[in-house]
Amino acid sequence: MTVDNSLDCSGRMPYAARVQIEIGNALTSYWILRNLRPDSDNLLENFKTTHLMRLLTNDLILVLHKLAGQARRECSFFQAVRYCSEDVRVRARTPACKARVNAFRTRVRPLSLVRNQRIAHSPAKDELSFSAMNELQRKELVEALCGIYESLREAVRLWDELTQTVNVYQMYGIDLRAELFGEGS
């Protein structure tokens, strides 16, 4: 995968590059997920495809949750702003950047709830099955999962804003950014 990042963060390029690589990996998962089709005549193939779709969805939720995190050990937008605020180009924009990061955190909050309830802290009994959920729980889950697409788009836009450049994400000649935003497809 090719990533292009011009922000040097006062010698902290490895940290900035890690954030962009996380976004690139999420875009790769999104592209694969978008191109999977469980429409085989073979039930086992359909099972494998739907299982892979669930794993990729979980991966996207985990990456978006991580990017929205605040812990010092996480590779997140919050930490990127913190580390890069020493850069003269970023320092003046730091308050606006923090506001955008907080808005992103608010957008991702429903996905973080899905992460906490369904991925990271699974209950011992079968409360995870869709049929065992009440109507409100099902509605909240579907709304959160529908938020993955917009949250991923927002993550790409936010990183562009923080780095003050349109970042490039390519894999085997596929422009993952264009695939996400529907450009040139």
Sequence and secondary structure as in RCSB ss.txt:
>XXXX:A:sequence
MTVDNSLDCSGRMPYAARVQIEIGNALTSYWILRNLRPDSDNLLENFKTTHLMRLLTNDLILVLHKLAGQARREC
SFFQAVRYCSEDVRVRARTPACKARVNAFRTRVRPLSLVRNQRIAHSPAKDELSFSAMNELQRKELVEALCGIYE
SLREAVRLWDELTQTVNVYQMYGIDLRAELFGEGS
>XXXX:A:secstr
 EEE    GGG HHHHHHHHHHHHHHHHHHHHHHH     S HHHHHHHHHHHHHHHHHHHHHHHHHT   TTS 
 HHHHHHHHTTSHHHHTTHHHHHHHHHHHHHHHHHHHHHIIIIIIS  SSS  SGGGS HHHHHHHHHHHHHHHH
HHHHHHHHHHHHHTS  EEEETTEEHHHHHHT   
